[in-house]
């Protein structure tokens, strides 16, 4: 009886881990970019559970695995379709579920993507450092 319970418990844990869609020890994070208080970009990426807030910004500097097209209002820079500059007052938030883990407010923001057809915008390396400073890190 104990053995059957143990097998059932292990299967339940494995099933719960698989159903989340995330590898064990990973957080599913969302980056939201607001221009003048209007949501213009929402992307989804992951990060190890044990990482610090500064590491979440570094992960935001990598290609995300999803983007919410409903909010994709990023206009690429003329003659450089793989780059965009969001002009004016910009606020960026990184969330886990509905909890804001970190945020930054700054003037203007650069974004990059890998292909012209791609809606998976992310922060270039130099912007990651600037955003981390704006976030107080």
C-alpha positions in Angstrom: 0.0 0.0 0.0 2.8 2.4 0.9 4.6 1.6 -2.4 1.5 2.3 -4.4 1.0 5.6 -2.6 4.7 6.6 -3.3 4.3 5.8 -7.0 1.1 7.8 -7.1 2.8 10.8 -5.3 5.7 10.7 -7.7 3.5 10.6 -10.7 1.4 13.5 -9.4 4.5 15.6 -8.9 5.9 14.8 -12.3 2.5 15.6 -13.9 2.3 18.9 -12.0 5.7 19.9 -13.2 4.9 18.9 -16.8 1.6 20.7 -16.9 3.1 24.1 -16.0 5.0 24.1 -19.4 8.1 25.3 -17.6 11.2 23.2 -16.8 11.6 22.7 -13.0 13.2 25.6 -11.3 12.2 28.2 -13.9 9.9 31.3 -13.6 7.7 32.4 -16.5 8.2 36.2 -16.7 6.5 38.9 -18.7 8.1 42.1 -19.9 5.7 45.0 -20.5 6.8 48.2 -22.2 4.7 51.4 -21.9 5.1 54.5 -24.0 3.5 57.6 -22.3 1.4 55.1 -20.2 0.2 53.1 -23.2 1.1 49.4 -23.4 2.9 48.9 -26.6 4.7 45.6 -26.1 4.3 42.5 -24.0 6.7 39.6 -24.3 7.2 36.3 -22.4 10.5 34.7 -21.3 11.8 32.5 -18.6 14.5 32.8 -15.9 15.8 30.4 -13.3 14.0 30.6 -9.9 17.2 31.3 -8.0 18.2 34.4 -10.0 18.3 38.0 -8.6 16.3 40.9 -10.1 19.3 42.1 -12.1 19.4 38.8 -13.9 15.8 39.2 -15.0 16.9 42.3 -16.9 19.7 40.4 -18.5 17.1 37.7 -19.6 15.0 40.6 -21.1 18.1 41.2 -23.3 17.6 37.8 -25.0 15.1 36.8 -27.6 11.8 36.0 -25.8 9.8 32.9 -26.8 6.5 34.7 -27.1 5.0 38.1 -27.8 1.4 39.2 -27.4 0.5 40.5 -30.8 -2.5 42.4 -29.4 0.0 44.9 -27.9 2.7 44.9 -30.5 2.8 48.6 -31.4 6.6 48.8 -32.0 7.5 50.7 -35.1 10.9 49.8 -36.5 13.4 52.6 -37.3 13.4 53.7 -40.9 16.0 51.8 -43.0 16.8 49.5 -40.0 13.9 47.1 -39.6 15.7 45.1 -36.9 15.9 48.1 -34.6 13.3 50.4 -33.0 13.5 53.4 -30.8 10.6 54.1 -28.5 10.5 57.9 -28.1 9.6 59.8 -25.0 8.7 58.6 -21.5 9.0 54.8 -21.3 8.2 52.5 -18.4 9.2 48.9 -18.4 8.0 46.2 -16.0 9.0 42.6 -15.5 6.2 40.5 -13.9 5.8 37.0 -12.6 2.1 36.1 -12.8 0.6 39.5 -11.6 3.4 40.5 -9.3 5.8 43.2 -10.5 9.3 42.0 -9.8 11.2 45.1 -11.1 10.5 48.2 -13.1 12.3 51.1 -14.7 11.3 54.5 -16.1 13.5 56.3 -18.6 13.5 58.5 -21.7 13.6 56.7 -25.0 14.3 53.0 -25.3 16.0 50.9 -28.0 14.7 47.4 -29.0 16.0 44.8 -31.4 14.6 41.8 -33.2 16.2 39.0 -35.2 14.2 39.1 -38.5 12.0 41.6 -40.2 8.9 39.4 -39.8 9.6 38.8 -36.1 7.5 40.4 -33.4 9.8 39.2 -30.7 11.4 42.4 -29.7 13.9 42.5 -26.8 16.5 44.8 -25.2 19.9 45.1 -26.9 22.9 44.6 -24.5 23.7 48.3 -24.1 20.1 49.0 -23.2 20.0 46.2 -20.6 22.7 48.1 -18.6 20.9 51.5 -19.0 17.6 49.9 -17.9 19.2 48.2 -14.9 20.6 51.6 -13.8 17.2 53.2 -14.2 15.8 50.4 -12.0 18.3 51.3 -9.3 20.5 48.2 -9.7 
